Amino acid sequence: MRLMSMLSCVVGVSIVGACSSEESKPAPAVEQAATVPEHFFTADRPADVPDLKAVRDGAAKGDQVTLLARVGGRVRPFTKGQASFVVTDPALLSCELKCEDGCKLPWDYCCEPSERLKLNVATIRLLENDMPIRTSAKGAGGLEELKYVVVTGTVFDINDDGLFVVDADTIWVGGKPQPDNPRLGSGG
């Protein structure tokens, strides 16, 4: 009986000791999700902004540019896990403006010929300390598919095969167009 009492005490102390040592350990740090800093976005739309295609046609690597475009040009215009997205020249009509078939992904511009689309898109990157921000840009500053944007930034890369990458300094986010007014939302 005495042995049983001693065993009960040892087991009890072990359990209490285990619990108290667990409680005294600091909780594991919760990793903060990255967010796109607000300084990338402006409420003031720059005036007299040329469309993406006009800027692209005269741009060179390292140029400071300002362009008007719409978010879209791919099935998934926002990059998962990285603050970058694809934009398209406003002269191209997204499917909801061009087709009346109730397209489920009007921002992919599937109604446009792929060769035309290729030369009318740009990738916009948001960087901090020359490194990609590790979160999607979707929703940041009101960004979403089909909205107009005015992007000011530096041309990171460009070629004749459709590559046009701009590292954004500031972005103005507008609204979406309507079939009877394709420039509605552009702010211009």
C-alpha positions as CSV (number, residue, x, y, z in Angstrom):
1,M,0.0,0.0,0.0
2,R,2.9,2.3,0.9
3,L,4.5,1.5,-2.5
4,M,1.2,2.4,-4.2
5,S,1.0,5.8,-2.4
6,M,4.6,6.5,-3.3
7,L,3.9,5.6,-7.0
8,S,0.8,7.9,-7.0
9,C,2.9,10.8,-5.6
10,V,5.7,10.3,-8.2
11,V,3.1,10.1,-11.1
12,G,1.3,13.1,-9.7
13,V,4.5,15.1,-9.4
14,S,5.5,14.1,-12.9
15,I,2.2,15.2,-14.3
16,V,2.2,18.5,-12.5
17,G,5.9,19.0,-13.4
18,A,5.1,18.3,-17.1
19,C,2.2,20.7,-17.1
20,S,4.1,23.4,-15.3
21,S,7.1,23.1,-17.6
22,E,4.9,23.3,-20.6
23,E,3.1,26.4,-19.3
24,S,6.4,28.1,-18.6
25,K,7.6,27.7,-22.1
26,P,6.9,30.8,-24.3
27,A,4.3,30.3,-26.9
28,P,5.7,29.8,-30.4
29,A,5.9,33.1,-32.3
30,V,3.1,33.5,-34.8
31,E,4.5,34.5,-38.2
32,Q,3.1,37.8,-39.3
33,A,1.6,37.7,-42.8
34,A,3.2,40.1,-45.2
35,T,1.1,43.0,-46.4
36,V,1.6,45.4,-49.2
37,P,2.6,48.8,-47.7
38,E,0.1,51.6,-48.1
39,H,2.8,53.9,-49.5
40,F,2.5,52.2,-52.9
41,F,-1.1,53.5,-53.3
42,T,-2.3,57.1,-54.0
43,A,-5.7,58.6,-54.1
44,D,-4.5,61.3,-56.5
45,R,-4.7,60.2,-60.2
46,P,-1.9,61.6,-62.3
47,A,-3.2,63.6,-65.3
48,D,-2.7,63.0,-69.0
49,V,-1.5,59.4,-68.6
50,P,-0.8,57.4,-71.8
51,D,-2.1,53.9,-72.2
52,L,0.2,50.9,-71.6
53,K,0.8,50.1,-75.3
54,A,2.0,53.7,-76.1
55,V,4.4,53.6,-73.1
56,R,5.6,50.1,-73.9
57,D,6.4,51.0,-77.5
58,G,8.8,53.7,-76.5
59,A,10.2,52.2,-73.2
60,A,13.7,51.0,-72.4
61,K,15.1,49.1,-69.4
62,G,15.6,51.6,-66.6
63,D,13.1,54.2,-67.8
64,Q,10.7,55.9,-65.4
65,V,7.2,55.4,-66.8
66,T,3.6,56.2,-66.0
67,L,0.9,54.2,-67.7
68,L,-2.9,53.5,-67.7
69,A,-4.0,49.9,-67.8
70,R,-6.5,47.4,-66.5
71,V,-5.8,44.5,-64.2
72,G,-6.1,41.3,-66.2
73,G,-4.7,39.5,-69.2
74,R,-4.3,36.1,-67.6
75,V,-6.6,33.5,-65.9
76,R,-4.9,34.4,-62.6
77,P,-3.6,38.0,-63.0
78,F,-2.4,38.1,-59.3
79,T,0.7,36.1,-58.4
80,K,0.2,33.8,-55.4
81,G,2.6,34.6,-52.6
82,Q,4.2,37.6,-54.3
83,A,3.0,41.2,-54.8
84,S,2.9,41.3,-58.6
85,F,0.1,41.3,-61.1
86,V,-0.6,41.5,-64.8
87,V,-2.2,44.5,-66.5
88,T,-3.6,45.0,-70.0
89,D,-3.8,48.0,-72.4
90,P,-7.2,49.6,-72.1
91,A,-7.7,49.5,-75.9
92,L,-8.2,45.7,-75.6
93,L,-11.6,44.7,-74.6
94,S,-12.1,42.2,-71.8
95,C,-14.7,39.5,-72.3
96,E,-17.5,41.2,-70.4
97,L,-17.3,44.2,-72.7
98,K,-16.9,42.2,-75.9
99,C,-18.9,39.0,-75.4
100,E,-22.4,38.6,-74.1
101,D,-22.1,34.9,-73.2
102,G,-21.6,35.4,-69.5
103,C,-17.9,34.6,-69.4
104,K,-16.8,33.3,-66.0
105,L,-13.3,34.8,-66.3
106,P,-13.6,38.0,-68.3
107,W,-10.2,39.3,-67.0
108,D,-8.4,36.6,-69.0
109,Y,-9.1,38.4,-72.3
110,C,-9.8,35.1,-74.0
111,C,-11.8,37.0,-76.7
112,E,-8.5,38.7,-77.9
113,P,-6.1,37.0,-80.2
114,S,-3.1,35.7,-78.2
115,E,-0.5,37.5,-80.4
116,R,-2.3,40.8,-79.8
117,L,-2.6,40.2,-76.1
118,K,1.1,39.3,-75.7
119,L,2.2,42.7,-76.9
120,N,-0.3,44.6,-74.8
121,V,0.3,43.3,-71.3
122,A,2.8,44.2,-68.5
123,T,3.7,42.6,-65.2
124,I,3.7,45.1,-62.3
125,R,5.9,44.2,-59.3
126,L,5.9,45.7,-55.8
127,L,9.3,45.5,-54.1
128,E,10.7,46.5,-50.7
129,N,14.5,46.8,-50.5
130,D,14.7,45.3,-54.0
131,M,13.0,42.1,-52.9
132,P,9.5,40.9,-53.8
133,I,6.9,41.4,-51.1
134,R,5.8,37.9,-50.1
135,T,2.1,38.2,-50.4
136,S,-0.5,38.6,-53.1
137,A,-1.3,42.1,-54.2
138,K,-5.0,41.2,-54.7
139,G,-7.1,43.4,-52.6
140,A,-4.3,45.7,-51.6
141,G,-5.2,49.4,-52.2
142,G,-8.5,48.1,-53.8
143,L,-6.7,46.1,-56.5
144,E,-8.9,43.6,-58.2
145,E,-9.5,42.1,-61.6
146,L,-10.7,44.4,-64.4
147,K,-10.1,47.7,-62.5
148,Y,-8.2,50.5,-64.1
149,V,-4.9,51.4,-62.6
150,V,-2.3,54.1,-63.2
151,V,1.1,52.8,-62.4
152,T,4.3,54.9,-62.0
153,G,7.5,53.0,-61.8
154,T,10.7,51.8,-63.4
155,V,11.0,49.5,-66.4
156,F,12.8,46.4,-65.0
157,D,12.8,44.4,-68.2
158,I,11.4,44.6,-71.7
159,N,11.7,42.6,-75.0
160,D,10.0,42.0,-78.3
161,D,8.5,38.7,-77.2
162,G,6.0,40.3,-74.9
163,L,8.0,40.8,-71.7
164,F,7.4,44.1,-70.1
165,V,8.0,44.3,-66.3
166,V,7.6,47.5,-64.3
167,D,8.6,47.9,-60.7
168,A,5.9,50.1,-59.2
169,D,6.5,53.2,-57.1
170,T,2.9,54.3,-56.9
171,I,-0.4,52.9,-58.1
172,W,-3.7,54.7,-58.4
173,V,-6.7,52.3,-58.5
174,G,-9.8,53.3,-60.3
175,G,-13.0,51.5,-61.1
176,K,-14.4,49.0,-63.7
177,P,-15.7,49.9,-67.1
178,Q,-19.2,49.3,-68.4
179,P,-20.2,47.8,-71.9
180,D,-21.7,51.2,-72.9
181,N,-18.6,53.1,-71.5
182,P,-15.4,51.1,-71.7
183,R,-13.3,54.0,-70.3
184,L,-15.6,54.3,-67.2
185,G,-13.5,53.9,-64.1
186,S,-10.3,55.1,-65.8
187,G,-10.6,58.5,-64.0
188,G,-9.5,60.3,-67.2
